[in-house]
Amino acid sequence: MAPPTKIRLVSPKQPRRNRVNYYQSPSPPLPDPRLRIRFIGTAGFVIEGAGHTLVLDPYVSRLPLRKLAGPLVPDEPLIKEVIPHADDVLIGHSHFDHILDAPSVCLRTGARLIGSDSTKQVGIAAGLPTEQIITTEGHEVIPCGPTEVTGIPSRHGKMFGKIPLPGNITTPPSWPPKNKELRCGPVLDWYIEVAGLSIMHVDSADLIEENLKGLQVDILCLCAVGRKHYPDYAKIAISMLKPKYVIPCHWDCFNIAYRKKARKIREGIDLCACLAHIRRKFWEACEQGQNRTFNQWVLRQIRLLYQIEARLRSSNASSAQRETVRASESVMIYNRLARLLERVRASRRFLPKSLTGRAVSYALDQWHRMRVWLTNGNVEIDNNLVENKIRPTKLGAKNWLFIGSANAGDTSAIIYSIINSCVNIGIEPYHYLNDVLQRLPTMTTSEIGSILPENWSPETTCR
């Protein structure tokens, strides 16, 4: 996988200091320069490709909690600023955080509103002409200029054990509407074919697996919140749709104002800390001669954790075996270290701005995220493997200063990804490239997946 690239959400007139990183993508740059995907918060995206602009589930008004009890008034100036143009607006379901801003976009730009009959009722309530609204029950291809979209019937994920505001909207609600009037309605995942690529937008953490059979996509925009109520939800979606890129959405607190720093919805989202970064702080304090006895004790405890991991790695332990050993051995060291750090901070034994004080504060701020490593055998104790792989790229960027052009940077990222993927799974990169480059000219786009490093098997004699 290539080094992370950032997808920034920046309003045109927004000062630099207020820019918000809504999502740091783990994906390399998109392969088709005609296609641009912009995440606008919650489950919203703007997809521009082949001269056509699709908007999905726009909600940038992001009303604070105190305003949800009364009429929900869209923020018209902000909507215009963030979404200046649209040709079609697709709605996955009719909760306020998916549909409230959609009629405003359509009324201003002339875009069509596409969704279920519940979506139609909301559009009519906002004053949208019926000829500007397209309804679908799913499983039908809807032409959108050079783009084609298909609604895939799905289900809304459960929140705290139940679906919020279930039921359909059968008559136009008041406008501005109240929260309770915007019921879920039918749920549609959107399958989109644009600029030679396929995209699936899943705006709620549930699936009807039967409806996904036979579908494969290049890009999967996958709802994150609520997934803990659907065991293996993300794993199932990815294994069935086999995307090359996965962009998480609906992970941010949508009651936080658009221009304020985004906060993650913690429910169902697992964030893991890196023990190497925690260790480094104590090692630096020890190297500077600060509180050597204390820092050396902490480093010894961390060394014990790494020794357990080294033993597991050398024995090729499975995920389940790693979880068992960590639960019986590592958790005791983890808890012992946590108790001491808590006591030290509470006693104010070290000055907060000293190297040791900063190390303690940093460790405790990250400590709860280390528990993910204890309970998930697929997670490593630190991020060193990834950082080692991207180090040549980072050093290169520092030494070269320039890589030629943006396209050259994309090409470099792709090559690094391929070579490192081969190395990781024990394939000789030269043999792989020698074989693949001979086969590529006669292959179709749909066959490319078969020659990715993880799927590759040589078919020609390597010279």
LORORO-382907 format. One record per atom (N, C-alpha, C): residue in three letters; x, y, z. Coordinates in steps of 0.1 Angstrom, whole numbers, plus 5000, padded with zeros to 4 digits. Example, Ala and Ser with C-alpha at 12.3 -4.5 7.8 and 13.67 -1.06 7.14 Angstrom:
BEGIN
ALA513249435078 ALA512349555078 ALA513249675078 SER512849785071 SER513749895071 SER512950005079 
// end
This chain:
BEGIN
MET500849885000 MET500050005000 MET500950125000 ALA500550224993 ALA501350344991 ALA501250435004 PRO502150525005 PRO502150625016 PRO500850695017 PRO500350735028 PRO499050795029 PRO498950925021 THR497850955014 THR497651075008 THR496451145014 LYS496451275015 LYS495351345023 LYS494351395013 ILE493051375017 ILE491951435010 ILE491451545019 ARG491651665015 ARG491351785023 ARG490051845020 LEU489351885030 LEU488051955028 LEU488252095031 VAL488352185021 VAL488652325023 VAL487652405016 SER486952495023 SER486052585017 SER486852695009 PRO486352744998 PRO487152834990 PRO487652954997 LYS486853015006 LYS487253135013 LYS487753105027 GLN487952985030 GLN488352945044 GLN489852975047 PRO490153045057 PRO491653065060 PRO492352935063 ARG493652935061 ARG494452815062 ARG494352755076 ARG494352845086 ARG494352785100 ARG493052715104 ASN491952735096 ASN490752665099 ASN490452545090 ARG491452505082 ARG491252395073 ARG491052265082 VAL490152185077 VAL489752065084 VAL490151935076 ASN490951855082 ASN491251725076 ASN490151625080 TYR489151615072 TYR488051525076 TYR488451375074 TYR489351355065 TYR489751215063 TYR491151205057 GLN491951125063 GLN493251095058 GLN493150955052 SER493250955038 SER492950825031 SER494150735032 PRO493850605034 PRO494950505033 PRO495250465019 SER494550525009 SER494650484995 SER495650564987 PRO496250504977 PRO497050584968 PRO496150674959 PRO496750764951 PRO495950854943 PRO495050774933 LEU493950824929 LEU493050754920 LEU493650744907 PRO493450624900 PRO494150604887 PRO493650684875 ASP492450734876 ASP491850804864 ASP491850954867 PRO492651034860 PRO492751174863 PRO491451244860 ARG490451184853 ARG489251254851 ARG488251244863 LEU488651164873 LEU487751134884 LEU488251204897 ARG487351274903 ARG487751334916 ARG486651304926 ILE487051254938 ILE486151224949 ILE486451314960 ARG485451384965 ARG485651484976 ARG484751444988 PHE485251404999 PHE484451375011 PHE484051505018 ILE482751525021 ILE482351655026 ILE481751635040 GLY482051525047 GLY481651495060 GLY480351415061 THR480151345072 THR479051255075 THR479151145064 ALA478051115056 ALA478151025045 ALA478251085032 GLY478551215032 GLY478551295019 GLY479751295011 PHE479551284998 PHE480651294988 PHE480251374976 VAL481151434970 VAL481051494957 VAL481951424947 ILE481351364937 ILE482051284927 ILE482051354913 GLU483151394908 GLU483251464896 GLU484051384886 GLY483351344875 GLY484051264865 GLY483351274852 ALA484051274841 ALA483451274827 ALA482551384825 GLY482851504831 GLY482051624829 GLY480751624837 HIS480551534846 HIS479351524854 HIS479651524869 THR478751594877 THR478951604891 THR477851534898 LEU478151434906 LEU477251364915 LEU477451404929 VAL476351424936 VAL476451454951 VAL475751344958 LEU476351294968 LEU475751184976 LEU475551224990 ASP474351214995 ASP473951235010 ASP474651365015 PRO474351485009 PRO475051605014 PRO474451655027 TYR475351675037 TYR474851735050 TYR476051815055 VAL476151945051 VAL477252025056 VAL476652135066 SER475352145068 SER474752235077 SER475152195092 ARG475152065094 ARG475752005107 ARG475252085119 LEU473952075121 LEU473252155132 LEU473752105145 PRO473952195155 PRO474252155168 PRO473152085175 LEU473452005186 LEU472351925192 LEU471252015197 ARG471552135202 ARG470452215207 ARG469352255197 LYS469752245184 LYS468852285174 LYS468052175168 LEU468352055172 LEU467651935167 LEU466251925172 ALA465951995183 ALA464551985188 ALA463552065181 GLY464052165173 GLY463152255166 GLY463152225151 PRO462652325143 PRO462752305128 PRO464252305124 LEU464552215114 LEU465952195110 LEU466052285097 VAL466852395099 VAL467052495088 VAL468352475082 PRO468352445069 PRO469652425062 PRO470452555061 ASP471752545062 ASP472652655061 ASP472952685046 GLU472052765040 GLU472152795026 GLU473452845021 PRO474052955027 PRO475353005022 PRO476452905023 LEU476452825034 LEU477552725035 LEU477352615024 ILE476152575022 ILE475852465012 ILE476352514998 LYS476052644995 LYS476452694982 LYS477952704981 GLU478652734992 GLU480052744992 GLU480752614990 VAL480252504997 VAL480852374996 VAL480452294984 ILE479252314979 ILE478752244968 ILE478252344957 PRO479152414950 PRO478652514941 PRO477952464928 HIS478152334925 HIS477652284913 HIS477252134915 ALA476152094909 ALA475751954909 ALA474851924897 ASP474951804892 ASP474051754881 ASP472951664887 ASP473351574896 ASP472451484902 ASP472751464917 VAL471751454925 VAL471951434940 VAL471351294943 LEU472151204949 LEU471651074952 LEU471551064968 ILE470451004972 ILE470150994986 ILE469950854990 GLY470750805000 GLY470650665004 GLY469550635013 HIS469150725023 HIS467950715031 HIS467650855036 SER466550865043 SER465950995045 SER466051055059 HIS467051005067 HIS467351075080 HIS467851215077 PHE467751305087 PHE468151445084 PHE469551455080 ASP470451375086 ASP471951395083 ASP472351335070 HIS471351295062 HIS471551245048 HIS470851325038 ILE469751385042 ILE468851445031 ILE468551595033 LEU468851655045 LEU468451785048 LEU468951895038 ASP470151885034 ASP470751985025 ASP470451955010 ALA469951835007 ALA469851794993 ALA468851884985 PRO467651914990 PRO466752004983 PRO467352134980 SER468152194989 SER468752324987 SER469752314975 VAL470552204974 VAL471452194963 VAL470652184950 CYS469552104950 CYS468752084937 CYS468052214933 LEU467452284943 LEU466752404939 LEU467752514933 ARG468952514938 ARG469852624933 ARG470552584920 THR470852454919 THR471652414907 THR470852344896 GLY469652314899 GLY468752244889 GLY469052094888 ALA469852044898 ALA470151904898 ALA468951814901 ARG468951694896 ARG467851604899 ARG468051544913 LEU466951524920 LEU467051454933 LEU466651304930 ILE467451214934 ILE467251074931 ILE467250994944 GLY466250914946 GLY466150834958 GLY464850754959 SER464450724971 SER463250644973 SER462050734973 ASP460850684975 ASP459650764975 ASP459650854988 SER460250804999 SER460450895010 SER461251015007 THR462350994999 THR463151114994 THR462351204986 LYS461451154978 LYS460551234969 LYS459651324978 GLN459151274989 GLN458251354998 GLN458951465004 VAL460251445007 VAL461051555013 VAL461351665003 GLY461651614990 GLY461851714979 GLY460651794977 ILE459451734977 ILE458251814974 ILE457951914985 ALA458251874998 ALA458051965009 ALA458952085008 ALA460152075002 ALA461052185001 ALA460752264989 GLY459752224981 GLY459352304969 GLY460052264956 LEU460552144956 LEU461152094944 LEU460152044934 PRO460152084921 PRO459152034911 PRO459251874910 THR458151814908 THR458151664907 THR458951614895 GLU458951694885 GLU459751654873 GLU461251654875 GLN461651714886 GLN463051714890 GLN463451604900 ILE462451514903 ILE462751414912 ILE462551274905 ILE463551194908 ILE463551054902 ILE463450954914 THR462450874913 THR462250774924 THR462650634919 THR463150554928 THR463550414925 THR463350324937 GLU463050204934 GLU462950104945 GLU464250014944 GLY465150054935 GLY466349974934 GLY466349874922 HIS467549834919 HIS467749734908 HIS467449784894 GLU467449914893 GLU467249964879 GLU468350064876 VAL468850064864 VAL469950154860 VAL469350294856 ILE469950394862 ILE469450534860 ILE470550604853 PRO470350644840 PRO471450724833 PRO471550864840 CYS472750904842 CYS473051044847 CYS474151104839 GLY473751154827 GLY474751204818 GLY475551084813 PRO476951094813 PRO477750984809 PRO477950884820 THR477250904832 THR477350814843 THR476150734844 GLU476250614850 GLU475050534853 GLU475050494868 VAL473950504874 VAL473850474888 VAL472650374890 THR472850284900 THR471850184904 THR471750174919 GLY470550184923 GLY470250174938 GLY470150024942 ILE470949984952 ILE470949844956 ILE470249844970 PRO469049784971 PRO468249784983 PRO469149734995 SER469049795006 SER469849765018 SER469049785030 ARG469749785042 ARG469049805055 ARG469849915063 HIS469149975072 HIS469850075081 HIS470449995092 GLY471650035096 GLY472249975107 GLY471650015121 LYS471849935131 LYS471249955144 LYS472150045152 MET471550135159 MET472250225169 MET471750195182 PHE472650155191 PHE472250125205 PHE471050015205 GLY471249925195 GLY470349805195 GLY469049825187 LYS468849945181 LYS467649965173 LYS467850065162 ILE466950055152 ILE467150145140 ILE466450285144 PRO467150395143 PRO466550525147 PRO465450565137 LEU464350615142 LEU463250665134 LEU462950575122 PRO462550455125 PRO462150365114 PRO460850405107 GLY460650345096 GLY459350375088 GLY459650465077 ASN458550485068 ASN458650555056 ASN458050695058 ILE458350785049 ILE457750915048 ILE456650915037 THR455450915040 THR454350885030 THR453751015025 THR453851125033 THR453351255028 THR454451365031 PRO454351475023 PRO455451575025 PRO455451625039 PRO456651625046 PRO456751685059 PRO456651835059 SER456651895071 SER456652045071 SER458052085066 TRP458152215062 TRP459452265058 TRP459652405063 PRO460752425071 PRO461852335075 PRO461252215083 PRO461752095081 PRO461151985088 PRO461651975103 LYS461051885110 LYS461551845123 LYS462151715122 ASN463051685131 ASN463851565131 ASN462951445130 LYS461951445139 LYS461051325140 LYS460251295127 GLU460151405118 GLU459451385105 GLU460251315095 LEU461651325096 LEU462551265086 LEU462851125090 ARG461951035087 ARG462150895091 ARG463050825080 CYS463550705084 CYS464550645076 CYS464150625062 GLY462950565059 GLY462550525046 GLY463350415041 PRO463150365028 PRO463950265022 PRO465450305021 VAL466250205023 VAL467750235022 VAL468250175009 LEU469050265003 LEU469750224990 LEU471250254991 ASP471950144988 ASP473350164985 ASP473550194970 TRP474450284967 TRP474550334953 TRP475650274946 TYR475450204935 TYR476450154926 TYR476550244914 ILE477750304912 ILE478050404903 ILE479150364893 GLU478850384880 GLU479850364870 GLU480150504864 VAL481450544865 VAL481850674861 VAL483350674857 ALA483650734846 ALA485050754841 ALA485750624840 GLY485050514837 GLY485650384835 GLY485950314848 LEU485450364859 LEU485550304873 LEU484150274879 SER484150184888 SER482950154896 SER483050194910 ILE482050254916 ILE482050294930 ILE480750244937 MET480950204949 MET479750164957 MET479750254970 HIS478650314972 HIS478450404984 HIS477450334993 VAL477950305005 VAL477150235016 VAL477050335027 ASP475850395029 ASP475750505039 ASP475250455053 SER475050325055 SER474550275068 SER475250145070 ALA475550115082 ALA476349995085 ALA475549865086 ASP474949835075 ASP474249705073 ASP474249665059 LEU474049545056 LEU474049495042 LEU472949385040 ILE472549375028 ILE471749265023 ILE472649185014 GLU473349085019 GLU474449025012 GLU473948964999 GLU472748914998 GLU472248854986 GLU472248964974 ASN472049084978 ASN471949194967 ASN473349234962 LEU474349194969 LEU475749224965 LEU476449124957 LYS475849004956 LYS476448894949 LYS476748934934 GLY477948904930 GLY478248924916 GLY478749064913 LEU478749154923 LEU479149294922 LEU480649304926 GLN481449374919 GLN482849414923 GLN483049554919 VAL483749624928 VAL483949774926 VAL485449814927 ASP485749924921 ASP487049974923 ASP487150054936 ILE486150124940 ILE486150214952 ILE484950184960 LEU485150164973 LEU484050144982 LEU484050254993 CYS482950334993 CYS482750435003 CYS481950365014 LEU482550335026 LEU481850245035 LEU481550315048 CYS480350315052 CYS479850375065 CYS480550305077 ALA481050385086 ALA481750325098 ALA480950315110 VAL480150415113 VAL479450415126 VAL478350305126 GLY478250245137 GLY477250135139 GLY477649995135 ARG478849985130 ARG479249855125 ARG479449745136 LYS479549785148 LYS479749675158 LYS478449595160 HIS477349645155 HIS476149565156 HIS475949465145 TYR476849475135 TYR476849375124 TYR478249305124 PRO478349185130 PRO479649125131 PRO480349105118 ASP481549145117 ASP482349135105 ASP481749215093 TYR481049315096 TYR480449395085 TYR481449445075 ALA482449515079 ALA483449565070 ALA484149455062 LYS484449345070 LYS485149235063 LYS484349165052 ILE483049155055 ILE482049095045 ILE481949185033 ALA481749315036 ALA481649405024 ALA482849405015 ILE484049405022 ILE485249415014 ILE485549285006 SER485249165013 SER485449035007 SER484449014995 MET483249064996 MET482349044985 MET482549144974 LEU482849264977 LEU482949364966 LEU484349384961 LYS485349334968 LYS486749334964 LYS487249464958 PRO487049574966 PRO487449704961 PRO489049724962 LYS489549814953 LYS490949844953 LYS491149954963 TYR490150034966 TYR490250154975 TYR489050144984 VAL489250174997 VAL488150185007 VAL488250315014 ILE487150395013 ILE487150525019 ILE486050525030 PRO486450525043 PRO485450525054 PRO484650655054 CYS483350645057 CYS482550765058 CYS481650755070 HIS480950855073 HIS480050855084 HIS480750815097 TRP481950865099 TRP482750835111 TRP482750955120 ASP482451075115 ASP482651205122 ASP481351245129 CYS481551325140 CYS480351375148 CYS479751485140 PHE478551455135 PHE477951545125 PHE477151665132 ASN477251675145 ASN476751795152 ASN477851895155 ILE479051865150 ILE480251965151 ILE480152045139 ALA480252175140 ALA480152275129 ALA481252235118 TYR480852265106 TYR481652225094 TYR483052275095 ARG483252395100 ARG484652455100 ARG485452425112 LYS484752365122 LYS485552325134 LYS486252195132 LYS487152165140 LYS487952045139 LYS487051915140 ALA487151825131 ALA486351705131 ALA486651615143 ARG485651555148 ARG485851455159 ARG485251325154 LYS485951215157 LYS485451085153 LYS484351035163 ILE483350975157 ILE482350905165 ILE483050775170 ARG483150755183 ARG483850645188 ARG483150515186 GLU481850515186 GLU481150395186 GLU481450315174 GLY482050195176 GLY482250105165 GLY483550125157 ILE484350225161 ILE485550255154 ILE486750235163 ASP487650145159 ASP488750105167 ASP490050185163 LEU490650255172 LEU491850325169 LEU492950265178 CYS494050235172 CYS495150165179 CYS496350255180 ALA496950265192 ALA498150345193 ALA499450265190 CYS500550325189 CYS501850265185 CYS502750265198 LEU503150145202 LEU503950135214 LEU505350195212 ALA505850185199 ALA507150235196 ALA507250385198 HIS506150455195 HIS506150605198 HIS506050635213 ILE505350555220 ILE505350565235 ILE506650545241 ARG507350435236 ARG508650395242 ARG509650505239 ARG509650565227 ARG510550665223 ARG510650785232 LYS509550825238 LYS509450945247 LYS510250915260 PHE510150795265 PHE510850755277 PHE512350735274 TRP512650675262 TRP514050655259 TRP514750795257 GLU514150895251 GLU514751025250 GLU514951085264 ALA513951075273 ALA514151125286 ALA515351065293 CYS515450925292 CYS516550855298 CYS517850895292 GLU517950915279 GLU519150955272 GLU519651085277 GLN518751175281 GLN519051305286 GLN519351305301 GLY519351185307 GLY519751175321 GLY518651215330 GLN517451225326 GLN516351265335 GLN515651135341 ASN515551135354 ASN514851035361 ASN515150895356 ARG516450865356 ARG516850735350 ARG516250615356 THR516150605369 THR515550485375 THR514150455371 PHE513350565370 PHE511950555366 PHE511850515351 ASN512550585343 ASN512450565328 ASN513050425324 GLN514050385331 GLN514650255328 GLN513650145332 TRP512950165343 TRP511950065347 TRP510850055336 VAL510350175332 VAL509250175321 VAL509850105309 LEU511050135305 LEU511650065293 LEU511749915294 ARG512049875306 ARG512149725309 ARG510749655307 GLN509749725312 GLN508349665310 GLN507949665296 ILE508249765288 ILE507949765274 ILE508749655267 ARG510049635271 ARG510849535265 ARG510249395267 LEU509649375279 LEU508949245281 LEU507849225271 LEU507049335268 LEU505949315259 LEU506549285245 TYR507549345241 TYR508249315228 TYR508749175227 GLN509249125238 GLN509748985239 GLN508648885236 ILE507548915242 ILE506348825239 ILE505948835225 GLU505948955219 GLU505648965205 GLU506648895196 ALA507948905199 ALA508948845191 ALA508748685192 ARG508448635203 ARG508148495204 ARG507048445195 LEU505948525196 LEU504748495187 LEU505148505173 ARG505948605169 ARG506248615155 ARG507148505150 SER508048465158 SER509048355154 SER508248225153 SER507248205161 SER506448075160 SER505348085150 ASN505248195142 ASN504148205132 ASN502748185138 ALA502548245150 ALA501348225157 ALA500148285149 SER499048225150 SER497848275143 SER497248385151 SER496248455145 SER495548565152 SER494948525165 ALA494348405165 ALA493648355177 ALA494748325188 GLN495848265184 GLN496948235193 GLN497548355199 ARG497648455191 ARG498248585196 ARG497248645206 GLU496048645204 GLU495048695213 GLU495148625226 THR495248485226 THR495248405238 THR496548435246 VAL497648445240 VAL498948475247 VAL498948615253 ARG498448705245 ARG498348845250 ARG497448855262 ALA496348785262 ALA495348795273 ALA495948725285 SER496848625284 SER497348555296 SER498648615301 GLU499448685292 GLU500748735295 GLU500948885294 SER500548935283 SER500849075280 SER499949165288 VAL498749125291 VAL497749215298 VAL498249245312 MET498949155318 MET499449185332 MET500449295332 ILE501349285322 ILE502449395321 ILE501749525318 TYR500849515308 TYR500149635304 TYR499449705316 ASN498749625324 ASN497949685335 ASN498949735346 ARG500049665348 ARG501049705358 ARG501649845354 LEU501949855342 LEU502549985337 LEU501550095337 ALA500250065334 ALA499250165334 ALA499050225348 ARG498950135358 ARG498750175372 ARG499850265377 LEU501150235373 LEU502250315378 LEU502150455371 LEU501950455358 LEU501850585351 LEU500750675357 GLU499550615360 GLU498450685366 GLU498850745379 ARG499550665388 ARG499950715401 ARG500950825399 VAL501850815390 VAL502950915388 VAL502251055384 ARG501351045374 ARG500751165370 ARG499851235381 ALA499151145388 ALA498351205399 ALA499151265410 SER500351215413 SER501251265423 SER502051385419 ARG501951415406 ARG502751535400 ARG504251515404 ARG504751395403 ARG506151375406 ARG507051435397 PHE506751455384 PHE507551515374 PHE506951635369 LEU507751735366 LEU507151865360 LEU506551825346 PRO505351885344 PRO504551845332 PRO505351875319 LYS506251975319 LYS506952015307 LYS508351955306 SER508651875316 SER509951795315 SER509751685305 LEU510951625300 LEU510851515291 LEU510051395297 THR510351365310 THR509651255316 THR508151285318 GLY507851405322 GLY506451445323 GLY505651435310 ARG506351485300 ARG505651475287 ARG505551325282 ALA506551245285 ALA506451105282 ALA505251035289 VAL505051065302 VAL503951005310 VAL502651055304 SER502551185301 SER501251235296 SER500951175282 TYR501951165274 TYR501751105260 TYR501250965261 ALA501950885270 ALA501650745271 ALA500250725276 LEU499850805286 LEU498450785292 LEU497350835282 ASP497750935274 ASP496750985264 ASP496550875253 GLN497550795251 GLN497450685241 GLN497050555246 TRP497050535260 TRP497050405266 TRP495750325263 HIS494650395263 HIS493350325260 HIS493350265246 ARG494050325237 ARG494050275223 ARG495050155222 MET495950145231 MET496750025230 MET495949895233 ARG494849905240 ARG494049795243 ARG493549725231 VAL493449795219 VAL493049735207 VAL494049625203 TRP495349655205 TRP496349555202 TRP496149425211 LEU495849445223 LEU495649335233 LEU494549245228 THR493449295223 THR492249225220 THR492049175206 ASN492949225197 ASN492849185183 ASN494149135178 GLY494149005175 GLY495348935171 GLY495848975157 ASN495049055149 ASN495549095136 ASN496349225137 VAL496349295149 VAL496949425151 VAL498349405157 GLU499349475151 GLU500749465156 GLU500849565168 ILE501949535175 ILE502249615187 ILE502649765184 ASP503149785172 ASP503549915168 ASP503349935153 ASN503650045148 ASN503550085134 ASN504850075126 ASN505850005132 ASN507150005126 ASN507249945112 LEU506449835110 LEU506549765097 LEU506149865086 VAL505049945088 VAL504650035078 VAL505650155077 GLU506150205088 GLU507050315087 GLU508350275080 ASN508850155082 ASN510050105075 ASN509850095060 LYS508650065056 LYS508350055042 LYS508250185035 ILE507750285042 ILE507650415036 ILE508850505038 ARG509850455046 ARG511050545048 ARG511750585036 PRO511950485026 PRO512650535014 PRO511950645007 THR510650645006 THR509850745000 THR510050875008 LYS510050875021 LYS510150995029 LYS511551055028 LEU512550965028 LEU513951015026 LEU514151075012 GLY513451005002 GLY513551054989 GLY512951194987 ALA511751214993 ALA511151344992 ALA511951454999 LYS512651415010 LYS513451515016 LYS514751545008 ASN515351445002 ASN516551474994 ASN516251524980 TRP515251484974 TRP514951524960 TRP514351664959 LEU513551704969 LEU512751824970 LEU511751824959 PHE512051784947 PHE511051774936 PHE511151644930 ILE509951594926 ILE509851454920 ILE509551464905 GLY509451594900 GLY509151614885 GLY507751674883 SER506751604888 SER505351654886 SER504451574895 ALA503151624896 ALA502251544904 ALA502051404898 ASN502051394885 ASN501851254879 ASN503051174882 ALA504251224883 ALA505451154886 ALA505351104900 GLY504851184909 GLY504651144923 GLY503651024924 ASP502551034916 ASP501650924916 ASP502250794911 THR503050804900 THR503750684895 THR504750624905 SER505450714912 SER506350664922 SER505650594933 ALA504550644937 ALA503750574948 ALA503250444944 ILE502850434931 ILE502350304926 ILE503450204926 ILE504650244921 ILE505750154920 ILE506250104934 TYR506350194943 TYR506650164957 TYR505650054962 SER504350084960 SER503349994965 SER503549854959 ILE503749844946 ILE503949714940 ILE505149634945 ILE506349704945 ILE507549644950 ILE507449594964 ASN506949684973 ASN506849644987 ASN505849534990 SER504749534982 SER503849424983 SER504449294979 CYS505249294969 CYS505949174965 CYS506949124976 VAL507649214981 VAL508649184992 VAL507949125004 ASN506849185007 ASN506049145019 ASN505649005019 ILE505248955007 ILE504748825005 ILE505648724999 GLY506948764998 GLY508048674994 GLY508148654979 ILE507748744971 ILE507848734957 ILE509048814952 GLU509848754943 GLU511048834938 GLU510448934928 PRO510649064931 PRO510049174923 PRO510449164908 TYR511649134905 TYR512149124891 TYR511349024884 HIS511148904889 HIS510448794883 HIS508948834881 TYR508348904891 TYR506948944890 TYR506849044879 LEU507649154879 LEU507549254869 LEU507749204855 ASN508749114854 ASN509149054841 ASN507948984835 ASP507248904844 ASP506048834839 ASP504848924836 VAL504549014845 VAL503349094844 VAL503449184832 LEU504649244830 LEU504749344819 LEU504549274806 GLN504849144805 GLN504649074792 GLN503149044790 ARG502449024801 ARG501048984800 ARG500049104799 LEU500449214804 LEU499549334805 LEU498949374791 PRO499749384781 PRO499249434768 PRO498049354763 THR497849224766 THR496749144761 THR495649124771 MET495749194783 MET494749174793 MET493649284792 THR492449244797 THR491349344799 THR491449404813 THR490749514814 THR490649584827 THR490149484838 SER489149404835 SER488549314845 SER489549204850 GLU490549184842 GLU491549074846 GLU492749124854 ILE492849254856 ILE493949314863 ILE494049264877 GLY492949234884 GLY493049184897 GLY493749054899 SER493848974888 SER494448844889 SER495948854889 ILE496548974885 ILE497948984885 ILE498449074896 LEU497649114906 LEU498049184917 LEU499049094925 PRO499949144932 PRO500949054939 PRO500348944947 GLU499248984955 GLU498648874963 GLU497948764956 ASN497648794943 ASN496848694935 ASN497748634924 TRP498948684922 TRP499748644911 TRP500348504911 SER500348444899 SER501048314897 SER501648324883 PRO502948294882 PRO503648314869 PRO503048224858 GLU502948274846 GLU502448194835 GLU503448194824 THR504548274825 THR505548274814 THR506848234821 THR507748194813 THR509148164818 THR509848294820 CYS510348324832 CYS511048444835 CYS512448444829 ARG512848544822 ARG514148554816 ARG515048644824 
// end
